């Protein structure tokens, strides 16, 4: 049994209390983010009784605001696509800027191998996550907002048992046939099962905030996500509604560890290191907290057990450069719901169903990871800023940026060819690429960081 310590037993409590009353469901879902709400909704639609616990109350702030085109069909199946369109800013492409090459390159989603849909949305996660949670309740899920699950027992032969505290602090007891962990970076199960491991191939940290009045791109490019490389990593700029721009820097941990000033001051000095980002923010006002977070890259050694499954960031998180967070959360939730449904209907084959789900998700994760691990290397920056479309390799890259990894599009052979070209570029400039590799290894093996935040006047949240 995995529990959290909440101090000594109050005086007068009997040593052997009566067995608690258990409230029964087919599936218990921990977490009220996109993964939790999607998997709960899908399982309820399949006829199972589902309870969903969310420790916070929505709306609440969260980072990861850029959706991918291949996310939209999933939102349509959940019945929320029109609502997401109303709260979102349309993006038609992803853009990359390299000061080293003096080039600004656009990858329009309409040029993907399968261009449908040819756009996506940028969304405030506070609005997006609340929309999905309310949709979960509308589909019959018993949503428990403000409830914190503090312990879970997984070793019963045909059930899971949970203890959750309601908003008043009262402990309540629950039983389900299956448990889904969708707790995101809290990694509820992976932490308690001691299966969470630091990513040995990647190590990054981030610092981010919201600005009002930032310069936007013009015309159809107004809603595009912009990526800017700089000395210590890369920046994102994500346009949101109401003239808000999400701005963040993903850096090697050594850089954030060098901070000797307040986090908001450090963020502004970091922005000054990237002239194009600084220019777009010249007339902008910081209107949110600035948050710095470390321990960015991790993975659990396993995604499932006999009666549980981890989805989304509860299983793994790498790096936000390709905006994969929400897409993997929803893709994993949809496929995970199918796996859980099959496991409940065929208990004797539960392990086989869950193992097949894990293989599929890990394949997609591996494909994205290869590019993410190399996104700051000289060879990758050159290829991204000087794209060629021989054998439609560039179109396959656009498909990757659109999140098209789990369908029938012939993307993998072309991406394999891209990897061959990448290694040829590495061999063509061995000295600079070897130096970059050694620097990356030092960064990966470097120290991890804890999250920090600083309140800034005029917070818009």
N, C-alpha and C positions, 0 to 999 in steps of 0.2 A: 504494500500500500504506500502511495506516495502522498505526503502531506507537507504543509507548511507549518512552521512553529508559530503559534499564536499565544505563547506564554503559558504560565502554570494554570492548572485547573482551579477555578474559583473555590473558595472555602465553602463547605456545605454541599458540594455536588457529590452525589453518591458514586462510589467507586465503580459499581456495576449498574449502569443505567439500563432501562428497558430498551429492547430493540427499537430503533427509530422507525417511524412510518415512512415507507418508500413510495414515491410517485413514479409510475412506470411509463416509459416511452420506448418505441422501437429504436430510435437514434437520439443521442445527445450530441449537440454541436457546441463547442466552446469557441467563442469569437464572433463578433458582429461586423467584421470587415467584408470586403467583396467575396472572399473565398467562403467564409462561413455562411453568409446570406445566400449565396448561389447554391452551395451544396444542400443547405437546409430546404430551400425552395424546391429544388429538383427532387429531393427525396420525398417531400410532402406531396408533390405532384404524382409521384409513383405509388402513392397510397400508404406510406408509412407515417406513423405518428412521430413527430419531431419536436424536441425542445431545444432552444438556442439561447445560450447565455452570453451576455455582453457586459463586461465589467464597467464600462463607461456609459454615459448617456449621450445619444446623438442629438445635435451635430457636435462633432469633435474634430480637431485638426489632425490631418495626416498628410504626409508627403507622398509623392508618386501620382502626379496629376495628369500624365500624358497617356492616353489610351492608344491602342493600335487598331488598324482597320479590321483585322481578323477577330477583334474583340466584339465588334458590332453585331455579328450574327448571334453571338451568345446572349447579348443584351436583348436582342429581338425575341429570342426564345424565352427569356425570363419575363418578357412583356413590358420592358421599361425603356426601350430604345427611344421612343418619342420623348419621354420625360428627360432622358439624358441629353438629347439634342437641345431641349429647351434650356438646360443649365450649362451647356458646353459651348466652347469656341471651336469652330471647324478647322482642322488642320489637314492640308493637302500633301504635305511633304515633310521630310526631315532634312535639316540643313547642317553642314559641317564647315567650319572655318579654321584654317591653319595659317597662323602668322608666318610660320617658317616658309610656307609655299606661296603666301600671298593670294590664296585662292578661297573662294566661297562656293561650295558645291551643293546643289539641291538634288534630292532623290524623291521625285514625285511618286506617290503611291499608285497613280494611274499607269505607271510604267512597269509595274510588277508583272511577273509571269501570268498570274491570275489577278487582274486589277479590280476585282469586286470584293468589297466596296473600295473605291478609290480615295477614301478620306477616313478620318477618325475625329475624335474630339479631345480637347483639353478641358479638364473639369476640376472644380474645387472638390477635394476629397471629402470635406465635411458634408457637402450637399450630396455627392455621389453615394457615399457610404450610407447615409441616412435613407436615401431613396431605396437602395437595395434592401436595407433592413426592414423598412416599412412594407416593401413588396413581399418579403419573407412572411411577415405576419398576415398579409392579405391572402397568402396561399395556404393558410392554416397552420403555420408553424407557431408554437407557443414561445413567443419571444420574451425573454427575461432580461430587461435592460436594467443596468445598475446592479447586476448580480455577479459576484466574483466566485468562481469555482476554486476551492482551496485544496481539495484532495480528490483523488480518484483511485479506485481499486479495480484492477484489471484481471485478477487471477481467478475469479469465479468461473465455473465451467460454462455458463451460458448467459452471462450478463456482466455489465460494468456498474460499479456503484460510485456515486459522486456525492460530495458534500459541497454545497454552495451557500454563501451568505447573501441574504436578500438586502435591499437598500437600507433596512433598519439595523442590519448586523446579525439578524437571527439566522442560525444555521439550519439548513433544510437538507433533506436526504432524497436522492434520486437514483433510479435504476433504469438502465437501458440495455438493449441487446448489443448495441454497437456505439462506439465513441468516435467522433471526428474532431481532431484538433485543428482549429483554424485561428490560432491565437497570434499569428504573425510573428514579429520579432521577439515576442514574449516566449516563444517556443516552449509552451507548457509541458508537453510530454517529453520532448527531446531533452529538456533540462532535467526532468525528474528521472528519466530512464538513462541518463548519462550517455546519450547517443549524439549529442550536439558536438561537432568538431569544427575547429577553425579551418577555413579553407587554406590549404597549403600552397595553392597556386595563385592566390590573389589576396590582396590586403589593401583596403582603401577606407577612407573616412570622408565625411561630407559636412559642409557648413552651408546653411541656406536660410532664406527669408523671402518675404513678399514686398514688392515695391509698387507704388502707384505713380503713374505718369511716365513710365518707361517708353522709349521709342519703339514703335512696332514696325514690322516689315509692311510693305505696301501691297494693296490688291489682294489676290488670292493667297499670297504668302503671309498675310497678317497673322494667321493662327498657327503658323508652322513652329515646331520646336527647333531651336537653334543650339548647336553644340560648338563650343569654342575650346580648342586646345590651348594650354598655357604651360609654363615651366613645370608646375607641380601637379598637373593633372588635366582636368577639363571642366568647363562650365556648362550648365544648362540654362536656357531662357525659355520659359513656357508661358505664353499669353493666356490669361484667364479673363472671365467677364469683369465688368465694372472697372476697366482700366487697371487691373492688377496683373503684375508680372511675377511669376515664381522664378527666383534666381538661386542657383546653387553651384557650389564648387565641390567636385569630387577629387580628393587629393590623396597623395601618399601620406600615411600617418605621421611620418617624420616632420612634415610641414605643419600640421596642426599641433604637434607636440612642441613646436618652436614658439607657440603663442605666449606672449608676456603681457598682453593688454586685455581689456574686456572683450568678450567674444564678438559683440557687434562692431567694435572698432577694428578688430582683427579681420572681420568679414569685409569691411569697406576697404581696408588696405590690400586684401587679397584681390578684390575687384579691380583695384588700380593696377594690378600686374597684367591685366588683359585689356589693351586699349580699346578693342571693339566693344567689349562688354561695358567698360567704363563710359564710352561715348553714348551708348544706348541708355545709360542710367544717369546721364549728366543732369537732367532736369527732374529726376524721379525722387520720390520720398519713401524711405523705409517705413512700412506701416505694420510690421509684425514683429514678433520675437525673432531673434536670430538663434538658430539651433545648430550645435555641432554634435555630430554623432560618430562614434567609432565602431569597431567590431562589425564592420559592414558585411563581410563575406563569411558565410558559414554553411554547413550542411549537416543533416542528421545522417548517421550511418545506415539507417533504415527508415522507410516511409510508413510501414504498416506492421501490425501484429495480428494475432488471431481475431481480435475484436476491436481493433482501432485503426485509424488512418490519419496521417498528417497531410494537410493540403496547404498550398501557397507558401508563404514565408515561414510557416510553422515547420516546414521541412527544410527549406534552403533559400538563401538569398545570395546573389553574386554582386551585382553592380547595376545602377539604373541607366547606364549609357544608352541602351536600346529600348528603354521604357517597357521592360518585360514584366515588371512586378504585377500589375493588375491583370495582364494577359495570362501569365502563368497561373495566377490565383484562380481566375475564372475557368481557364482550360482545365486545370487540375480539379476544380470543383465539379465541372460537368462530367469529366471522365471518372472522377472519384465517386460521384453519386451513382454512376452506372455500376462501378465495381462493388460498392457497398450494397446496392440493390441485389446484384447477383449473389453476393456473399450471404445475404440474409435469406434469399430464396433457396440457395443450395449450400447449406452450411458445410457439407462434406468437401466442397470444392472452393471454400472461401479463400484459402491461401493461394490457389491457382489464379483466381480472379484478381486478387489484390496484387500478386506478383506481376501479372501481365500489365496492370495499370502502372506499376512502378517502372517497369522497363520502358514503356512508352514515354512517360514524363521525363525520365532521366535521359532518354535519347535527345529530346528537345532541349533540355537543360545543357547537355554536353555540347550540342551544336552552337547554341548561343555563347556558352562559356569560352569556346575556342577563340571567338572574335573578341569577346570582352577582355580576356586576359592580355590581348595584344593591341588593344585599341590605342595605347599611347606610344607604341613602338615606331621608330622611323619608317620601317617598311610599310606598316599598316597606314600611317598617315599619308604616305606617298600614294598608295593604291586608292585610298578613299578620295583623295583630292585630285587624282588623275584617273578617273574611272574609264575603263574600256569595256565594250559590250560584245567582244568576241565570244561566240557560242552562248550569247545572252547571259554572260556572267554578271554584268551590271544589273540586269533585270532580276536575276536571282538574289542579288544583294538587296534590291528594293523589296523583294518578297520577304526576305529575312527581316528587314526593318518593319514590314507590315505584320509580322507575327505568323506568317504562313508556314508553319512547321509540322502541323498535325493533319493536314489534308492530303489530297492526292496530287498536288502540284509537284512537278519534277524539279525540285529545288536542290536536293541533296547531291546529285552528281555534279551539278554546276558549282556548288559550294566546295566540293572536293577539289575541283579544278582550280578554284580560287586559292585554296590552301597551297596547292603546288606552286602557283605563281608567286604567292607570298614567300615561300621558302627560297625560290629562285632569286627574289629581290634581296632577301637576307644574305644569300651567298654572294650576291653582286657587290655588297658593301659590308664585308665581314667585320671590319674594325668598329664602325659606328653601331652596328647591330649587336655585336658582342658586348660593347660597353653598355648599351641599353639593357641587354639581358642581365648583365651583372648588377646593374642598378636596380632592376626590377626584383631580382632575388633578394637584395639587401632590404628593399622595401617590404617584400612579402614576409621576410623573417623578422621584421622590425616590431616595435611595441604596438600593442592594441590600445585603444582609447575608450573612455567612457563618454556617454552623452552629456552635453551641457546645453543650457539655454540662457538667454538674457532677455528680460522684458524691455521692450522699447516703447516709448510714448507713442500714442496713436495706433495701438494695436487694433487691427481690423477684424480680428476673429471673434 
